[in-house]
Amino acid sequence: MPADRDQAPGPPTISEVAAEAGVGRATAARTLGGYGYVSPESRERVLAAAEKLGYRTNALARSMSTGVSHTLGVIVADIGNPFFAGVVRGICDTSRARGFDTIVLSTYENLDEEVAATNVLIDKRVDGVIIASAAVDRGEVAHIRAAMDRGIPVVLVDRAVSSLDLDAVVIDNRDAAREAVETLIAAGHRRIGFVWGPPAAGVPATRRGLLAEASRNLWTDGERLRGYLDALDDARIPFDPELVMVGRKTEERATQEVARMLSLPDRITAVFCTETDAVTGALRALRAAGLSYPRDVALIGFDDSAWAAVMDPPLTMIEQPVHGLGAKAAEVLLDTIDGAEPRREMHTLRSRLIVRSSVAPPPAR
């Protein structure tokens, strides 16, 4: 007999679905849980009954019985950042197409928050994790190894972690930075500010010291700094530590550092900004100094966006394939979940320099 829903104010149960379908409870449970054998006829009847009654599977209970949750965990620095929002969109689009849900957590580049987020995902029994990790050295990756020890595959996105032998989906940050700085050099600039660099307490006096500081910071930041230095070397422009921003990576700090570079006796005539907040800080510093781009200072930034195109003049920016980064990371992770052997390699996507109107030759002196 069909279940009498008038007597059941709560959500429908597996027993009620089974009664509606005219099958045993075990058959209904196997169908709705996605495990074990069920004849096609019985499966069709159970699914029709579940739809009729509005039954929703308890995903956690299903994962405990089958070992599969069909859920991916994603950890990023800040979902409010347009870059990471685009990456997450790529992950979600790809995972949804393959029948997986997504849980997204933000850490704000705080390692303690990242550890807590990883533990949440382990507790949720996710099938895999995609993470833009703030970890730098071997002593900061225990939480990622803990997930792997539980049999949860992990893929890195946006940045690599040298102490982890994992698949990582990134762009060629070094090449992108080199191309941007070469564009400034080709326009005639030799005094080019780099905003922002490693969060050192003081400005390293030597190139070696600067790179040593960079090695203790996020992989992306170090790669972009190396691209800047490559372009200077190729053009035989001496490295000047006064033209590299170090310290806290904030818009306010970027404003202060660009203002400092503009006040040098041999001031900058161009600035290369490696983050959106750095671009905003540079623009504030120029306005405060009564200067404009590109007439007084040429400007190139990272992470192209709609607002950069509508600035007056429009900004020359590096466009990252944000959706593609997320989609590729999800593809690699889902293939691993499906049984593919992890390749444990760097999957490198190409960026693109979008040339607009923020670069011009340096002003005559």
Buried (B, 14 or more C-beta within 10 A) or exposed (E): EEBEEEEEEEEBBBEBBBBBBEBEBEBBBBBBBBBEEBEEEBBEBBBEBBEBBEBEEBBEEBBEBBEBBBBBBBBBBBEEBBBBBBBBBBBBBBBEEBEBBBBBBBBEBEBEBBBEBBEBBBEBBBBBBBBBBBBBEEEBBEBBEBBBEEEBBBBBBBBBBEBBEBBBBBBBBBBBBBBBBBBBBEBEBBBBBBBBBBBBEEBBEEBEBBBEBBEEBBBBBBBBBBBBBBBBEEBEBEEBBEBBBBBEBEBEBBBBBBBBBBEEEEBBBBBBBBBBBBBBBBBBBBEEBEBEBBEBBBBBBBBBBEEBEEBEBBBBBBBBBBBBBBBBBBBBBBBBBEEEEBEEEEBBBEBBBBEBEBBBEBEEE
